[in-house]
Each structure stands twice: as structure tokens, then as C-alpha cells.
Amino acid sequence: MTIAGFTFTKLLAEKKAAARGNININTNMSFISAEEIDFVMGTNKQKGLKVSFDYRNTYVPDIGTLIINGEILYLSDQKRHDELMKSWKKDKRFPDDVTAHLYDMISVRSTVEAISLSSTVGLPPPVPVPRFTAGKKQEQQESQQQKEQKGRK
């Protein structure tokens, strides 16, 4: 099972209002379609899947939306390929292991892109950004040193 390609086909960032108060950001991913493709590598020809996906960040209250669509080229051996196509045609789903593998790739690549898009239009980032406060490290070091000194007594 190999991801042979990944591309974005749609990037939409829409800001409707200024961010105020508590904001929740919901992230949803889904597969839109899957189709069989012929993947040619040199003289070798192999069946593969082109999986289209939708990744969305919706803000509550409705201050904006981030929508990312894309395609993943997915290769596997012929037996597994046939199983995947059968599963998709029957239920519009993939087995859990394949779904997890594809969602991991979609999540990583799309979240990075969503952070950039949110910054461009002035929306809060879809994932928490680490915050550092001056003086905290010094206080932690002093506290640790005090504990160590008490332990030596």
C-alpha cells in the first residue's frame, strides 16, 4: 500500500466576520469519489486508485470557512486493489486500515495548508498554536531546584 501522489484541487478560505469571544473549529474529512486508474512506471503498468477528498474547517460562530479538496493516488497489489474497488462500489467506504492511512495523509497535508490559508485571510488557526510566556521557564527551573535541594536534606 503506497501513496504515489497527492495534490490539492481546491483551496477556499472565506472570512465572514471578525473573531470575537469563544470560537470552536470543527474539522471534517470525507472521501468524495474513488476511481480506478492505470499507473505507469517505466515499462510497468499497475492498477491504482485516485481518491478525491474534502477537508473542511467550520468556525462556530460562523466567522468563516476553510475548504480544501484534493486527490490521492494510491497503489496496492492487484488482490488488495480489487478488494478496495469492491468495497468502494458497494458501500462508498474503504477498510479501516486504508481509511486511516489516507486520512493521516489528508490530515497532515491539509492542516498545514489550512494554517497558511487561515493566516492569509485573518481567521484563527485550525489547530492550537503553542504559546510561550516570559518568566515561566525560570520559575519552573527554580521550583525544580528547590525540590532537588529538599530531596538532598
Secondary structure, DSSP 4 states (H G I P E B T S, - for coil): -EEEEEEEEEEEEEE-S---S--EEEEEEEEEEEEEEEEEETTEEEEEEEEEEEEEEEEESSSEEEEEEEEEEEE--HHHHHHHHHHHHHHS---HHHHHHHHHHHHHHHHHHHHHHHHHHTPPPSSPPP---TTHHHHHHHHHHHHHHHHH-
